[in-house]
Amino acid sequence: MQFTIHKISDWQKVVDSILPELKHNILLLKGNLGAGKTTFTQFLLKNLGSEDEVNSPTYSIVNEYSSPKGKIYHFDLYRLKNIEEVYDIGIEEYLDNAFLCIIEWPEVYEDELYGLNYHSMSINNSEGNREITFD
């Protein structure tokens, strides 16, 4: 699936299209700084019924949110330098006990997901718009 974001309200259309397609409990979010990964997550969690305030987990590495369907964990692995640091935060336990895990900057961990089912979403800035690819 592909989308173009021209204005912030367009995120709702993306979420409306993606939500029925979410079959796995892991969603990888890729994109440059400021691409809109956390903004997308705010829209997604609102649509999942969470009333929690969604913030970037840049400094905390993981934020926990509640939803009617279960716990949602939002990771930012940007500052982690290697796979050992990812395991040190206990990522496997989060993945095993979550309704949904949203992982920003997943590259340091992505190889470890081999054999697991997950979704991937890329956000690219292009001439003031954002180009979204979801699979």
Order of alpha helices (4+ residues) and beta strands (2+ residues): beta-alpha-beta-alpha-beta-beta-alpha-alpha-beta-beta-beta
